[in-house]
């Protein structure tokens, strides 16, 4: 079958699943409904969208701060041409 693949030298960090993007989309849909149907829907949608956006930014900042700032590289660096 051949030799096993070498171990990965760089790690990929994937964020955890979240409902925040769905809440943001729901809030934007409320804003659009508020434009067409009744303005309080737009106000409620804007509040939901703003809260979800702020929550996403806070979560992304928190996750980025926990990541290692440098990774150990095992490949040669190519010289500039």
N, C-alpha and C positions, 0 to 999 in steps of 0.2 A: 503494500500500500504506500510505502514511502515514509519519510521522516515526519514527525509531528511539527506543526507550525511553531515558530519561535514565540516566546511570551511577548506580549505587547510592551513597548517601551514607554508609551505615553498613555495616560489615563484620560478617559472621557467621563465627565461628570454630567449626569442627566438630572434635571429638577424633578421633584416629586409631583405626582398628579394633583390637580387643583381644580376647584370650581370657579375660581376667579375670572378666567376668560369668559366662561358662560354667563356669569353675572354681569360682566361688562357689556357683553352683547345684548343681554336682556335689558340693561339700562339704556343702551343706545336705541333699542327697539321702542322703549317707552318714550324716549325723546322724539322719535319719528312719529309715533302715535299721537303725542301731544301736539305736534304741528298740525296734524290733520283732524283729529277727533276732538280733544278737550285738553286745554293747557295744563291742568294739574297732572295729567299723565306724563307730560314732558318734564315737569319739575321733579316728580318722583323718580322718573327714569334718569334724570341728570344726577340726582343724589346717589342712586344706586351705581351708576356708571363711574362717578367720581370716587366713591368709596372703594369700588372694585379696582380701579386703576391705582389708587394710592396703596391698596393692599398688595397688588402685584409688584409695585415698585419696592415696597418695604421687604417683601419676601425675596425678591431678586437681589437686593442689596445684602440682606442677611446671608443668603446662600453664597454670594460672591466673596463675602468677608471670611467665610469658613473654608474656602478652597485654598490649597497651597499656592503660594505666590510663584514658585519655581518648580519645575520638574526636572529630574535627572535625565539627561539625554544620553543615549548610547550610540548615536550615529555621528558620523563625521560632519562637520560644518563645511559647506562648500564655499570656496573663496569667491569673492566678487569678480566679475569679468571686466 
